[in-house]
Amino acid sequence: MKLLRRLILAPCLAALPGVAAAQAVPPAPAALAAAPVDPARLAAARPVIDRIWPLGTYARIMHGMMEQMMQSTVASMYDMRVEDLAGMGGASGKNPAALKGKTMGEVLQAEDPAYKQRMKITMDVMMGEMTRLMTEIEPDVREALAHAYARRFTVEQLGDLDRFFATPTGAIYAGESMTVMMGPDMARVMQSFMPRMIKEMPAIMAKLAEATKGLPPLPKKAPKQ
């Protein structure tokens, strides 16, 4: 059952480190990223980042919207069939016949009556630790965003952004721009994506097998002594 627990946790935990930063600004072309940053642009970008990413943004995202999204995603996965989840993890066809047709929740309940409490504790601990680690790197994230904005926008454009963010509407937008992707509307879409991803996974795995068939086989693990 360890594999099935990992399959439940994996999509949630994988999203944590970059869930907000990934939407902050689009990736830069390689040539743009390699170019030196104009000091004047960087100076103009920092006040903009102060408005859209104040210190504490990671904690607000993690303890609010992200926590709710993860709980909702995990709850929905309890209703999925074991063979579907195992197939998503590349273990299709390796489950005992007794598990066929059973949901993840049914199997875990039979094995561990406290599975929901155990999973919640696991998620709470992981959430707390990830929040701590991400808060520690938040100053670096803010500085990286300042450089990213300085590469993409001119001094005049950054000034326009800063003046807009100083208006009542702009201030509201700046305060919500980094968290809007974690709202309930986006959460519903992402939750509905999970069953679709599981349905498509066998075809994706088949394409992966076809794409790698020319490679030598994976080396076998040495037996444990």
matplotlib code that plots the C-alpha trace (Angstrom):
import matplotlib.pyplot as plt

x = [0.0, 3.0, 2.9, -0.7, 0.0, 2.8, 0.5, -1.9, 0.8, 2.9, 0.7, 0.1, 3.7, 5.2, 3.2, 4.4, 7.7, 6.8, 3.1, 3.0, 6.4, 5.7, 2.8, 4.5, 6.2, 6.5, 9.8, 12.3, 13.9, 17.4, 19.0, 17.0, 17.9, 21.6, 21.6, 22.9, 20.3, 20.0, 20.6, 18.0, 15.4, 16.3, 15.8, 12.5, 11.4, 12.0, 9.1, 6.8, 7.9, 7.3, 3.7, 3.0, 5.2, 5.5, 7.3, 4.9, 3.2, 4.4, 2.9, -0.4, -0.6, 0.4, -1.8, -4.8, -5.7, -3.0, -3.9, -7.6, -6.7, -4.5, -7.1, -9.7, -7.4, -6.6, -10.2, -11.2, -8.4, -9.8, -12.8, -10.6, -10.1, -6.8, -6.0, -6.4, -4.1, -1.5, -1.6, -0.8, 2.3, 3.4, 2.3, -0.6, -1.5, 0.5, -2.4, -4.0, -7.4, -9.0, -8.2, -10.0, -12.8, -12.0, -11.5, -8.4, -10.4, -11.8, -8.4, -6.8, -9.7, -9.3, -5.6, -5.5, -8.7, -6.8, -5.7, -7.5, -6.0, -2.6, -2.8, -3.9, -1.0, 1.3, 0.0, 0.0, 3.7, 4.7, 2.8, 4.4, 7.9, 7.5, 6.1, 9.1, 11.6, 9.9, 9.6, 13.4, 14.0, 11.4, 13.9, 15.7, 12.4, 11.7, 15.1, 14.8, 11.4, 12.9, 15.5, 12.9, 10.7, 13.8, 14.6, 11.1, 9.9, 11.4, 11.9, 8.9, 6.7, 7.8, 6.9, 3.5, 3.0, 4.1, 1.7, -1.2, -0.4, -0.5, -4.2, -7.0, -7.8, -4.1, -3.4, -6.1, -4.8, -1.2, -2.2, -4.2, -2.2, 0.1, -2.8, -5.5, -4.3, -5.0, -8.6, -11.6, -12.4, -8.9, -9.0, -12.2, -10.5, -7.4, -9.4, -11.3, -8.0, -6.8, -9.3, -8.5, -4.8, -5.3, -7.4, -4.8, -1.8, -1.8, -1.5, 1.1, 3.1, 2.8, 4.2, 7.0, 7.8, 7.8, 10.1, 12.6, 12.6, 15.9, 17.7, 19.5, 17.5, 17.8, 20.5, 19.2, 19.5, 22.2, 20.6, 20.7, 23.4]
y = [0.0, 2.3, 2.8, 3.9, 6.4, 7.8, 8.1, 10.1, 12.5, 12.9, 15.2, 17.5, 17.7, 18.1, 21.3, 23.0, 24.7, 26.5, 26.7, 30.5, 31.5, 29.6, 32.0, 35.1, 35.9, 33.8, 32.1, 34.3, 33.3, 32.0, 35.0, 37.3, 35.5, 35.6, 39.3, 41.5, 43.4, 47.1, 48.6, 51.3, 48.7, 46.7, 49.7, 50.4, 46.7, 46.3, 48.6, 46.6, 43.3, 44.9, 45.4, 42.0, 39.8, 41.2, 39.0, 36.5, 35.7, 32.1, 31.5, 33.1, 30.8, 27.7, 28.1, 29.2, 28.3, 25.7, 23.7, 23.6, 22.6, 19.7, 18.5, 18.5, 16.7, 14.0, 13.5, 13.0, 10.4, 8.3, 7.6, 6.4, 2.7, 1.1, -0.2, 3.3, 4.8, 2.0, 2.4, 6.0, 5.1, 2.5, -0.5, -1.6, -5.3, -6.0, -5.8, -8.8, -9.8, -9.0, -5.3, -5.1, -2.6, -1.4, 2.3, 3.7, 4.6, 1.1, -0.5, 1.9, 1.6, -2.2, -1.9, 1.0, 2.4, 5.6, 6.2, 9.5, 10.9, 9.5, 11.1, 14.5, 14.5, 13.7, 16.5, 18.9, 18.2, 18.4, 21.6, 23.1, 22.1, 23.2, 26.5, 27.0, 26.2, 28.3, 31.2, 31.0, 31.4, 34.0, 36.9, 35.1, 34.6, 38.3, 39.2, 36.7, 38.2, 41.7, 40.6, 38.8, 42.0, 44.1, 41.9, 42.1, 45.7, 49.1, 51.7, 53.5, 50.4, 49.5, 53.0, 52.6, 49.3, 50.9, 53.9, 51.5, 49.3, 52.5, 53.1, 51.5, 49.0, 48.4, 47.7, 45.1, 43.5, 43.5, 41.9, 39.1, 38.5, 35.8, 34.0, 34.0, 30.7, 29.0, 30.2, 27.9, 28.3, 27.1, 24.4, 22.9, 22.8, 21.1, 18.6, 17.6, 17.2, 14.3, 11.7, 12.8, 12.4, 9.0, 8.0, 9.2, 7.7, 4.2, 5.9, 8.3, 5.3, 3.5, 6.5, 6.7, 3.0, 3.5, 6.6, 4.8, 1.4, 2.1, 2.6, -0.2, -1.8, -0.4, -2.0, -4.5, -3.6, -5.5, -7.9, -6.7, -8.3]
z = [0.0, 0.2, -3.6, -3.4, -0.6, -2.6, -5.6, -3.5, -2.2, -5.3, -7.4, -4.3, -3.0, -6.5, -6.9, -3.7, -4.4, -7.6, -7.4, -7.1, -8.5, -11.8, -12.6, -11.5, -14.9, -18.1, -18.9, -20.6, -23.9, -23.4, -25.0, -22.8, -19.7, -20.5, -21.1, -18.2, -16.3, -16.7, -13.2, -13.9, -14.8, -11.8, -9.5, -11.1, -10.8, -7.1, -6.0, -8.3, -6.7, -3.3, -4.3, -5.9, -3.7, -0.2, 2.4, 3.7, 0.4, 0.4, 3.9, 2.8, -0.2, 1.6, 4.7, 2.8, -0.7, -1.4, 1.8, 0.7, -2.8, -1.6, 0.8, -1.9, -4.3, -1.8, -0.9, -4.5, -5.0, -2.2, -4.5, -7.4, -8.1, -7.1, -10.6, -12.0, -9.4, -9.8, -13.5, -13.2, -11.3, -13.8, -11.8, -13.9, -13.8, -10.6, -8.1, -6.5, -8.0, -4.6, -5.2, -8.5, -8.5, -5.0, -4.3, -2.7, 0.4, 0.8, 0.6, 3.0, 5.4, 5.5, 6.1, 8.4, 10.1, 11.0, 7.4, 7.0, 10.3, 9.3, 5.8, 7.3, 9.8, 6.9, 4.8, 7.7, 8.6, 4.9, 4.5, 7.6, 6.6, 2.9, 4.1, 6.4, 3.6, 1.0, 3.4, 3.9, 0.2, -0.3, -0.4, -3.2, -5.0, -4.7, -6.1, -8.9, -9.8, -9.8, -12.3, -14.4, -14.6, -15.3, -18.3, -19.7, -19.0, -19.6, -16.9, -18.3, -18.3, -14.8, -13.7, -15.2, -13.3, -10.1, -10.5, -11.4, -8.3, -6.2, -7.2, -5.2, -8.0, -8.7, -5.0, -4.9, -8.1, -6.9, -3.6, -5.3, -8.5, -6.9, -5.2, -7.8, -9.3, -5.9, -5.7, -5.7, -9.4, -10.4, -7.7, -9.3, -12.7, -11.3, -9.3, -12.5, -14.3, -12.1, -13.4, -17.0, -16.4, -15.0, -17.9, -20.4, -18.5, -20.1, -23.6, -22.3, -20.9, -24.2, -26.0, -23.5, -24.1, -27.8, -27.6, -25.4, -27.0, -28.8, -25.5, -23.6, -20.9, -17.4, -15.3, -12.8, -9.2, -7.3, -4.7, -1.2, 1.0]

ax = plt.figure().add_subplot(projection="3d")
ax.plot(x, y, z, "-o")
ax.set_aspect("equal")
plt.show()
